[in-house]
């Protein structure tokens, strides 16, 4: 998770917006849920195109994931 995501979340030096993204739930090949510093909430990330704050803490996201049983 905390390794180098070059070529996955960002592709060139110009793609600075997505550089600190740290994916942790890759539910489809082109999108994931990720941490973004300061790590106080989780974000939806469509690789290299979109990044949205979900407004959920990691604990709240995990609760919703377990309640949905992974759907």
PDB file of N, CA, C and O in Angstrom:
ATOM      1  N   UNK A   1       0.814  -1.187   0.000  1.00  0.00           N
ATOM      2  CA  UNK A   1       0.000   0.000   0.000  1.00  0.00           C
ATOM      3  C   UNK A   1       0.863   1.259   0.000  1.00  0.00           C
ATOM      4  O   UNK A   1       0.551   2.207  -0.721  1.00  0.00           O
ATOM      5  N   UNK A   2       1.919   1.296   0.774  1.00  0.00           N
ATOM      6  CA  UNK A   2       2.712   2.515   0.894  1.00  0.00           C
ATOM      7  C   UNK A   2       3.902   2.542  -0.049  1.00  0.00           C
ATOM      8  O   UNK A   2       4.819   3.342   0.136  1.00  0.00           O
ATOM      9  N   UNK A   3       3.902   1.679  -1.058  1.00  0.00           N
ATOM     10  CA  UNK A   3       4.978   1.660  -2.039  1.00  0.00           C
ATOM     11  C   UNK A   3       4.807   2.757  -3.077  1.00  0.00           C
ATOM     12  O   UNK A   3       4.039   3.700  -2.886  1.00  0.00           O
ATOM     13  N   UNK A   4       5.525   2.620  -4.163  1.00  0.00           N
ATOM     14  CA  UNK A   4       5.491   3.583  -5.254  1.00  0.00           C
ATOM     15  C   UNK A   4       4.374   3.212  -6.220  1.00  0.00           C
ATOM     16  O   UNK A   4       4.372   2.112  -6.772  1.00  0.00           O
ATOM     17  N   UNK A   5       3.425   4.118  -6.429  1.00  0.00           N
ATOM     18  CA  UNK A   5       2.287   3.860  -7.311  1.00  0.00           C
ATOM     19  C   UNK A   5       2.472   4.511  -8.675  1.00  0.00           C
ATOM     20  O   UNK A   5       1.491   4.739  -9.383  1.00  0.00           O
ATOM     21  N   UNK A   6       3.704   4.814  -9.057  1.00  0.00           N
ATOM     22  CA  UNK A   6       3.988   5.401 -10.373  1.00  0.00           C
ATOM     23  C   UNK A   6       3.483   4.461 -11.467  1.00  0.00           C
ATOM     24  O   UNK A   6       3.708   3.252 -11.409  1.00  0.00           O
ATOM     25  N   UNK A   7       2.804   5.020 -12.456  1.00  0.00           N
ATOM     26  CA  UNK A   7       2.239   4.228 -13.534  1.00  0.00           C
ATOM     27  C   UNK A   7       0.851   3.695 -13.232  1.00  0.00           C
ATOM     28  O   UNK A   7       0.181   3.170 -14.122  1.00  0.00           O
ATOM     29  N   UNK A   8       0.405   3.825 -11.972  1.00  0.00           N
ATOM     30  CA  UNK A   8      -0.934   3.380 -11.603  1.00  0.00           C
ATOM     31  C   UNK A   8      -1.803   4.578 -11.240  1.00  0.00           C
ATOM     32  O   UNK A   8      -2.821   4.823 -11.888  1.00  0.00           O
ATOM     33  N   UNK A   9      -1.412   5.327 -10.211  1.00  0.00           N
ATOM     34  CA  UNK A   9      -2.207   6.495  -9.822  1.00  0.00           C
ATOM     35  C   UNK A   9      -1.727   7.774 -10.488  1.00  0.00           C
ATOM     36  O   UNK A   9      -2.455   8.767 -10.508  1.00  0.00           O
ATOM     37  N   UNK A  10      -0.538   7.770 -11.024  1.00  0.00           N
ATOM     38  CA  UNK A  10      -0.016   8.915 -11.776  1.00  0.00           C
ATOM     39  C   UNK A  10       0.985   8.406 -12.787  1.00  0.00           C
ATOM     40  O   UNK A  10       1.638   7.389 -12.557  1.00  0.00           O
ATOM     41  N   UNK A  11       1.114   9.103 -13.907  1.00  0.00           N
ATOM     42  CA  UNK A  11       1.897   8.567 -15.018  1.00  0.00           C
ATOM     43  C   UNK A  11       3.108   9.411 -15.414  1.00  0.00           C
ATOM     44  O   UNK A  11       4.061   8.889 -15.993  1.00  0.00           O
ATOM     45  N   UNK A  12       3.080  10.683 -15.112  1.00  0.00           N
ATOM     46  CA  UNK A  12       4.193  11.539 -15.516  1.00  0.00           C
ATOM     47  C   UNK A  12       4.417  12.607 -14.457  1.00  0.00           C
ATOM     48  O   UNK A  12       3.564  12.792 -13.589  1.00  0.00           O
ATOM     49  N   UNK A  13       5.537  13.311 -14.504  1.00  0.00           N
ATOM     50  CA  UNK A  13       5.802  14.374 -13.522  1.00  0.00           C
ATOM     51  C   UNK A  13       4.741  15.473 -13.530  1.00  0.00           C
ATOM     52  O   UNK A  13       4.598  16.193 -12.542  1.00  0.00           O
ATOM     53  N   UNK A  14       4.001  15.613 -14.621  1.00  0.00           N
ATOM     54  CA  UNK A  14       2.965  16.639 -14.687  1.00  0.00           C
ATOM     55  C   UNK A  14       1.712  16.250 -13.899  1.00  0.00           C
ATOM     56  O   UNK A  14       0.905  17.120 -13.570  1.00  0.00           O
ATOM     57  N   UNK A  15       1.534  14.970 -13.594  1.00  0.00           N
ATOM     58  CA  UNK A  15       0.341  14.489 -12.889  1.00  0.00           C
ATOM     59  C   UNK A  15       0.491  14.606 -11.372  1.00  0.00           C
ATOM     60  O   UNK A  15       0.282  13.623 -10.661  1.00  0.00           O
ATOM     61  N   UNK A  16       0.835  15.747 -10.879  1.00  0.00           N
ATOM     62  CA  UNK A  16       1.098  15.946  -9.452  1.00  0.00           C
ATOM     63  C   UNK A  16      -0.150  15.802  -8.589  1.00  0.00           C
ATOM     64  O   UNK A  16      -0.042  15.450  -7.414  1.00  0.00           O
ATOM     65  N   UNK A  17      -1.345  16.070  -9.148  1.00  0.00           N
ATOM     66  CA  UNK A  17      -2.570  16.046  -8.349  1.00  0.00           C
ATOM     67  C   UNK A  17      -2.818  14.698  -7.689  1.00  0.00           C
ATOM     68  O   UNK A  17      -3.331  14.652  -6.571  1.00  0.00           O
ATOM     69  N   UNK A  18      -2.466  13.599  -8.352  1.00  0.00           N
ATOM     70  CA  UNK A  18      -2.778  12.266  -7.843  1.00  0.00           C
ATOM     71  C   UNK A  18      -1.580  11.562  -7.214  1.00  0.00           C
ATOM     72  O   UNK A  18      -1.703  10.412  -6.793  1.00  0.00           O
ATOM     73  N   UNK A  19      -0.452  12.208  -7.142  1.00  0.00           N
ATOM     74  CA  UNK A  19       0.774  11.567  -6.680  1.00  0.00           C
ATOM     75  C   UNK A  19       0.706  11.010  -5.254  1.00  0.00           C
ATOM     76  O   UNK A  19       1.190   9.895  -5.056  1.00  0.00           O
ATOM     77  N   UNK A  20       0.143  11.691  -4.240  1.00  0.00           N
ATOM     78  CA  UNK A  20       0.165  11.140  -2.881  1.00  0.00           C
ATOM     79  C   UNK A  20      -0.941  10.124  -2.583  1.00  0.00           C
ATOM     80  O   UNK A  20      -1.062   9.683  -1.440  1.00  0.00           O
ATOM     81  N   UNK A  21      -1.738   9.745  -3.562  1.00  0.00           N
ATOM     82  CA  UNK A  21      -2.833   8.805  -3.347  1.00  0.00           C
ATOM     83  C   UNK A  21      -2.285   7.429  -2.975  1.00  0.00           C
ATOM     84  O   UNK A  21      -1.367   6.924  -3.621  1.00  0.00           O
ATOM     85  N   UNK A  22      -2.859   6.821  -1.921  1.00  0.00           N
ATOM     86  CA  UNK A  22      -2.445   5.490  -1.460  1.00  0.00           C
ATOM     87  C   UNK A  22      -3.652   4.554  -1.498  1.00  0.00           C
ATOM     88  O   UNK A  22      -4.413   4.510  -0.531  1.00  0.00           O
ATOM     89  N   UNK A  23      -3.852   3.798  -2.595  1.00  0.00           N
ATOM     90  CA  UNK A  23      -5.000   2.899  -2.714  1.00  0.00           C
ATOM     91  C   UNK A  23      -4.988   1.798  -1.661  1.00  0.00           C
ATOM     92  O   UNK A  23      -3.928   1.297  -1.286  1.00  0.00           O
ATOM     93  N   UNK A  24      -6.201   1.420  -1.179  1.00  0.00           N
ATOM     94  CA  UNK A  24      -6.271   0.277  -0.276  1.00  0.00           C
ATOM     95  C   UNK A  24      -7.431  -0.655  -0.599  1.00  0.00           C
ATOM     96  O   UNK A  24      -7.421  -1.796  -0.137  1.00  0.00           O
ATOM     97  N   UNK A  25      -8.409  -0.238  -1.351  1.00  0.00           N
ATOM     98  CA  UNK A  25      -9.513  -1.116  -1.743  1.00  0.00           C
ATOM     99  C   UNK A  25      -9.709  -0.968  -3.246  1.00  0.00           C
ATOM    100  O   UNK A  25     -10.433  -0.083  -3.703  1.00  0.00           O
ATOM    101  N   UNK A  26      -9.060  -1.841  -4.009  1.00  0.00           N
ATOM    102  CA  UNK A  26      -9.150  -1.780  -5.474  1.00  0.00           C
ATOM    103  C   UNK A  26     -10.270  -2.721  -5.915  1.00  0.00           C
ATOM    104  O   UNK A  26     -10.024  -3.894  -6.195  1.00  0.00           O
ATOM    105  N   UNK A  27     -11.502  -2.206  -5.977  1.00  0.00           N
ATOM    106  CA  UNK A  27     -12.671  -3.026  -6.267  1.00  0.00           C
ATOM    107  C   UNK A  27     -12.893  -3.264  -7.756  1.00  0.00           C
ATOM    108  O   UNK A  27     -13.617  -4.190  -8.120  1.00  0.00           O
ATOM    109  N   UNK A  28     -12.299  -2.466  -8.617  1.00  0.00           N
ATOM    110  CA  UNK A  28     -12.270  -2.689 -10.068  1.00  0.00           C
ATOM    111  C   UNK A  28     -10.897  -2.246 -10.556  1.00  0.00           C
ATOM    112  O   UNK A  28     -10.244  -1.456  -9.874  1.00  0.00           O
ATOM    113  N   UNK A  29     -10.431  -2.725 -11.716  1.00  0.00           N
ATOM    114  CA  UNK A  29      -9.076  -2.385 -12.169  1.00  0.00           C
ATOM    115  C   UNK A  29      -8.812  -0.889 -12.361  1.00  0.00           C
ATOM    116  O   UNK A  29      -7.670  -0.450 -12.226  1.00  0.00           O
ATOM    117  N   UNK A  30      -9.835  -0.105 -12.668  1.00  0.00           N
ATOM    118  CA  UNK A  30      -9.607   1.306 -12.964  1.00  0.00           C
ATOM    119  C   UNK A  30      -9.996   2.268 -11.846  1.00  0.00           C
ATOM    120  O   UNK A  30      -9.862   3.481 -12.011  1.00  0.00           O
ATOM    121  N   UNK A  31     -10.474   1.754 -10.713  1.00  0.00           N
ATOM    122  CA  UNK A  31     -10.889   2.645  -9.618  1.00  0.00           C
ATOM    123  C   UNK A  31     -10.633   1.985  -8.273  1.00  0.00           C
ATOM    124  O   UNK A  31     -10.517   0.763  -8.170  1.00  0.00           O
ATOM    125  N   UNK A  32     -10.546   2.822  -7.241  1.00  0.00           N
ATOM    126  CA  UNK A  32     -10.279   2.296  -5.910  1.00  0.00           C
ATOM    127  C   UNK A  32     -10.743   3.293  -4.857  1.00  0.00           C
ATOM    128  O   UNK A  32     -11.164   4.410  -5.160  1.00  0.00           O
ATOM    129  N   UNK A  33     -10.651   2.850  -3.625  1.00  0.00           N
ATOM    130  CA  UNK A  33     -10.796   3.743  -2.483  1.00  0.00           C
ATOM    131  C   UNK A  33      -9.383   3.936  -1.958  1.00  0.00           C
ATOM    132  O   UNK A  33      -8.608   2.984  -1.871  1.00  0.00           O
ATOM    133  N   UNK A  34      -9.054   5.172  -1.611  1.00  0.00           N
ATOM    134  CA  UNK A  34      -7.662   5.475  -1.280  1.00  0.00           C
ATOM    135  C   UNK A  34      -7.556   6.466  -0.136  1.00  0.00           C
ATOM    136  O   UNK A  34      -8.493   7.202   0.171  1.00  0.00           O
ATOM    137  N   UNK A  35      -6.394   6.462   0.478  1.00  0.00           N
ATOM    138  CA  UNK A  35      -6.039   7.499   1.440  1.00  0.00           C
ATOM    139  C   UNK A  35      -5.338   8.623   0.694  1.00  0.00           C
ATOM    140  O   UNK A  35      -4.653   8.394  -0.302  1.00  0.00           O
ATOM    141  N   UNK A  36      -5.513   9.809   1.178  1.00  0.00           N
ATOM    142  CA  UNK A  36      -4.824  10.975   0.658  1.00  0.00           C
ATOM    143  C   UNK A  36      -4.413  11.799   1.867  1.00  0.00           C
ATOM    144  O   UNK A  36      -5.263  12.112   2.700  1.00  0.00           O
ATOM    145  N   UNK A  37      -3.152  12.160   1.994  1.00  0.00           N
ATOM    146  CA  UNK A  37      -2.740  12.927   3.167  1.00  0.00           C
ATOM    147  C   UNK A  37      -3.643  14.129   3.389  1.00  0.00           C
ATOM    148  O   UNK A  37      -3.963  14.831   2.431  1.00  0.00           O
ATOM    149  N   UNK A  38      -4.053  14.382   4.594  1.00  0.00           N
ATOM    150  CA  UNK A  38      -3.536  13.933   5.892  1.00  0.00           C
ATOM    151  C   UNK A  38      -4.184  12.666   6.429  1.00  0.00           C
ATOM    152  O   UNK A  38      -4.123  12.445   7.638  1.00  0.00           O
ATOM    153  N   UNK A  39      -4.797  11.824   5.614  1.00  0.00           N
ATOM    154  CA  UNK A  39      -5.345  10.524   5.995  1.00  0.00           C
ATOM    155  C   UNK A  39      -6.493  10.605   6.990  1.00  0.00           C
ATOM    156  O   UNK A  39      -6.668   9.683   7.787  1.00  0.00           O
ATOM    157  N   UNK A  40      -7.287  11.685   6.973  1.00  0.00           N
ATOM    158  CA  UNK A  40      -8.411  11.799   7.897  1.00  0.00           C
ATOM    159  C   UNK A  40      -9.724  11.302   7.301  1.00  0.00           C
ATOM    160  O   UNK A  40     -10.707  11.151   8.028  1.00  0.00           O
ATOM    161  N   UNK A  41      -9.762  11.045   6.000  1.00  0.00           N
ATOM    162  CA  UNK A  41     -10.935  10.452   5.367  1.00  0.00           C
ATOM    163  C   UNK A  41     -10.494   9.667   4.144  1.00  0.00           C
ATOM    164  O   UNK A  41      -9.373   9.819   3.658  1.00  0.00           O
ATOM    165  N   UNK A  42     -11.404   8.816   3.652  1.00  0.00           N
ATOM    166  CA  UNK A  42     -11.083   8.024   2.469  1.00  0.00           C
ATOM    167  C   UNK A  42     -11.643   8.724   1.230  1.00  0.00           C
ATOM    168  O   UNK A  42     -12.612   9.480   1.311  1.00  0.00           O
ATOM    169  N   UNK A  43     -11.026   8.463   0.104  1.00  0.00           N
ATOM    170  CA  UNK A  43     -11.388   9.103  -1.161  1.00  0.00           C
ATOM    171  C   UNK A  43     -11.671   8.048  -2.218  1.00  0.00           C
ATOM    172  O   UNK A  43     -11.072   6.973  -2.212  1.00  0.00           O
ATOM    173  N   UNK A  44     -12.598   8.367  -3.136  1.00  0.00           N
ATOM    174  CA  UNK A  44     -12.818   7.558  -4.321  1.00  0.00           C
ATOM    175  C   UNK A  44     -11.850   8.064  -5.379  1.00  0.00           C
ATOM    176  O   UNK A  44     -11.762   9.266  -5.627  1.00  0.00           O
ATOM    177  N   UNK A  45     -11.120   7.137  -6.002  1.00  0.00           N
ATOM    178  CA  UNK A  45     -10.142   7.540  -7.011  1.00  0.00           C
ATOM    179  C   UNK A  45     -10.333   6.723  -8.275  1.00  0.00           C
ATOM    180  O   UNK A  45     -10.188   5.501  -8.261  1.00  0.00           O
ATOM    181  N   UNK A  46     -10.663   7.408  -9.384  1.00  0.00           N
ATOM    182  CA  UNK A  46     -10.672   6.794 -10.705  1.00  0.00           C
ATOM    183  C   UNK A  46      -9.315   7.130 -11.290  1.00  0.00           C
ATOM    184  O   UNK A  46      -9.038   8.294 -11.582  1.00  0.00           O
ATOM    185  N   UNK A  47      -8.468   6.134 -11.463  1.00  0.00           N
ATOM    186  CA  UNK A  47      -7.050   6.329 -11.736  1.00  0.00           C
ATOM    187  C   UNK A  47      -6.758   7.391 -12.792  1.00  0.00           C
ATOM    188  O   UNK A  47      -7.155   7.278 -13.952  1.00  0.00           O
ATOM    189  N   UNK A  48      -6.056   8.419 -12.347  1.00  0.00           N
ATOM    190  CA  UNK A  48      -5.570   9.460 -13.229  1.00  0.00           C
ATOM    191  C   UNK A  48      -6.602  10.444 -13.721  1.00  0.00           C
ATOM    192  O   UNK A  48      -6.267  11.331 -14.507  1.00  0.00           O
ATOM    193  N   UNK A  49      -7.875  10.321 -13.280  1.00  0.00           N
ATOM    194  CA  UNK A  49      -8.901  11.213 -13.795  1.00  0.00           C
ATOM    195  C   UNK A  49      -9.703  11.927 -12.717  1.00  0.00           C
ATOM    196  O   UNK A  49      -9.914  13.136 -12.814  1.00  0.00           O
ATOM    197  N   UNK A  50     -10.153  11.216 -11.699  1.00  0.00           N
ATOM    198  CA  UNK A  50     -11.026  11.804 -10.694  1.00  0.00           C
ATOM    199  C   UNK A  50     -10.563  11.432  -9.290  1.00  0.00           C
ATOM    200  O   UNK A  50      -9.993  10.364  -9.068  1.00  0.00           O
ATOM    201  N   UNK A  51     -10.817  12.328  -8.360  1.00  0.00           N
ATOM    202  CA  UNK A  51     -10.498  12.088  -6.960  1.00  0.00           C
ATOM    203  C   UNK A  51     -11.532  12.826  -6.129  1.00  0.00           C
ATOM    204  O   UNK A  51     -11.602  14.055  -6.169  1.00  0.00           O
ATOM    205  N   UNK A  52     -12.344  12.076  -5.369  1.00  0.00           N
ATOM    206  CA  UNK A  52     -13.412  12.672  -4.573  1.00  0.00           C
ATOM    207  C   UNK A  52     -13.301  12.238  -3.123  1.00  0.00           C
ATOM    208  O   UNK A  52     -13.065  11.065  -2.834  1.00  0.00           O
ATOM    209  N   UNK A  53     -13.472  13.177  -2.223  1.00  0.00           N
ATOM    210  CA  UNK A  53     -13.524  12.874  -0.791  1.00  0.00           C
ATOM    211  C   UNK A  53     -14.887  12.262  -0.486  1.00  0.00           C
ATOM    212  O   UNK A  53     -15.913  12.870  -0.793  1.00  0.00           O
ATOM    213  N   UNK A  54     -14.920  11.070   0.113  1.00  0.00           N
ATOM    214  CA  UNK A  54     -16.191  10.422   0.439  1.00  0.00           C
ATOM    215  C   UNK A  54     -16.822  11.023   1.692  1.00  0.00           C
ATOM    216  O   UNK A  54     -18.027  10.890   1.910  1.00  0.00           O
ATOM    217  N   UNK A  55     -16.010  11.680   2.513  1.00  0.00           N
ATOM    218  CA  UNK A  55     -16.509  12.221   3.765  1.00  0.00           C
ATOM    219  C   UNK A  55     -16.544  11.194   4.886  1.00  0.00           C
ATOM    220  O   UNK A  55     -16.947  11.515   6.004  1.00  0.00           O
ATOM    221  N   UNK A  56     -16.126   9.961   4.606  1.00  0.00           N
ATOM    222  CA  UNK A  56     -16.126   8.897   5.607  1.00  0.00           C
ATOM    223  C   UNK A  56     -14.726   8.687   6.164  1.00  0.00           C
ATOM    224  O   UNK A  56     -13.734   8.746   5.438  1.00  0.00           O
ATOM    225  N   UNK A  57     -14.668   8.443   7.459  1.00  0.00           N
ATOM    226  CA  UNK A  57     -13.402   8.024   8.065  1.00  0.00           C
ATOM    227  C   UNK A  57     -13.162   6.575   7.647  1.00  0.00           C
ATOM    228  O   UNK A  57     -14.055   5.933   7.094  1.00  0.00           O
ATOM    229  N   UNK A  58     -11.962   6.059   7.908  1.00  0.00           N
ATOM    230  CA  UNK A  58     -11.677   4.671   7.567  1.00  0.00           C
ATOM    231  C   UNK A  58     -12.620   3.735   8.311  1.00  0.00           C
ATOM    232  O   UNK A  58     -13.116   2.769   7.730  1.00  0.00           O
ATOM    233  N   UNK A  59     -12.873   4.008   9.591  1.00  0.00           N
ATOM    234  CA  UNK A  59     -13.780   3.173  10.383  1.00  0.00           C
ATOM    235  C   UNK A  59     -15.194   3.163   9.815  1.00  0.00           C
ATOM    236  O   UNK A  59     -15.824   2.108   9.736  1.00  0.00           O
ATOM    237  N   UNK A  60     -15.695   4.330   9.421  1.00  0.00           N
ATOM    238  CA  UNK A  60     -17.037   4.421   8.845  1.00  0.00           C
ATOM    239  C   UNK A  60     -17.099   3.698   7.502  1.00  0.00           C
ATOM    240  O   UNK A  60     -18.090   3.031   7.205  1.00  0.00           O
ATOM    241  N   UNK A  61     -16.047   3.826   6.688  1.00  0.00           N
ATOM    242  CA  UNK A  61     -15.998   3.121   5.410  1.00  0.00           C
ATOM    243  C   UNK A  61     -16.012   1.612   5.642  1.00  0.00           C
ATOM    244  O   UNK A  61     -16.727   0.883   4.955  1.00  0.00           O
ATOM    245  N   UNK A  62     -15.233   1.150   6.596  1.00  0.00           N
ATOM    246  CA  UNK A  62     -15.167  -0.278   6.900  1.00  0.00           C
ATOM    247  C   UNK A  62     -16.529  -0.792   7.368  1.00  0.00           C
ATOM    248  O   UNK A  62     -16.937  -1.886   6.978  1.00  0.00           O
ATOM    249  N   UNK A  63     -17.236  -0.023   8.194  1.00  0.00           N
ATOM    250  CA  UNK A  63     -18.581  -0.406   8.629  1.00  0.00           C
ATOM    251  C   UNK A  63     -19.508  -0.588   7.443  1.00  0.00           C
ATOM    252  O   UNK A  63     -20.247  -1.570   7.382  1.00  0.00           O
ATOM    253  N   UNK A  64     -19.481   0.337   6.506  1.00  0.00           N
ATOM    254  CA  UNK A  64     -20.334   0.257   5.318  1.00  0.00           C
ATOM    255  C   UNK A  64     -19.936  -0.914   4.425  1.00  0.00           C
ATOM    256  O   UNK A  64     -20.798  -1.567   3.838  1.00  0.00           O
ATOM    257  N   UNK A  65     -18.655  -1.179   4.322  1.00  0.00           N
ATOM    258  CA  UNK A  65     -18.182  -2.309   3.534  1.00  0.00           C
ATOM    259  C   UNK A  65     -18.673  -3.621   4.123  1.00  0.00           C
ATOM    260  O   UNK A  65     -19.137  -4.495   3.391  1.00  0.00           O
ATOM    261  N   UNK A  66     -18.574  -3.765   5.435  1.00  0.00           N
ATOM    262  CA  UNK A  66     -19.033  -4.984   6.087  1.00  0.00           C
ATOM    263  C   UNK A  66     -20.557  -5.120   6.011  1.00  0.00           C
ATOM    264  O   UNK A  66     -21.065  -6.225   5.817  1.00  0.00           O
ATOM    265  N   UNK A  67     -21.283  -4.026   6.158  1.00  0.00           N
ATOM    266  CA  UNK A  67     -22.740  -4.068   6.072  1.00  0.00           C
ATOM    267  C   UNK A  67     -23.215  -4.466   4.675  1.00  0.00           C
ATOM    268  O   UNK A  67     -24.236  -5.138   4.532  1.00  0.00           O
ATOM    269  N   UNK A  68     -22.478  -4.055   3.655  1.00  0.00           N
ATOM    270  CA  UNK A  68     -22.854  -4.380   2.268  1.00  0.00           C
ATOM    271  C   UNK A  68     -22.400  -5.782   1.866  1.00  0.00           C
ATOM    272  O   UNK A  68     -22.790  -6.291   0.815  1.00  0.00           O
ATOM    273  N   UNK A  69     -21.579  -6.396   2.706  1.00  0.00           N
ATOM    274  CA  UNK A  69     -21.014  -7.736   2.432  1.00  0.00           C
ATOM    275  C   UNK A  69     -20.266  -7.766   1.122  1.00  0.00           C
ATOM    276  O   UNK A  69     -20.268  -8.774   0.415  1.00  0.00           O
ATOM    277  N   UNK A  70     -19.612  -6.634   0.794  1.00  0.00           N
ATOM    278  CA  UNK A  70     -18.744  -6.574  -0.370  1.00  0.00           C
ATOM    279  C   UNK A  70     -19.414  -6.319  -1.703  1.00  0.00           C
ATOM    280  O   UNK A  70     -18.762  -6.392  -2.744  1.00  0.00           O
ATOM    281  N   UNK A  71     -20.731  -6.016  -1.694  1.00  0.00           N
ATOM    282  CA  UNK A  71     -21.400  -5.763  -2.976  1.00  0.00           C
ATOM    283  C   UNK A  71     -20.818  -4.565  -3.590  1.00  0.00           C
ATOM    284  O   UNK A  71     -21.232  -4.166  -4.679  1.00  0.00           O
TER     285      UNK A  71
END
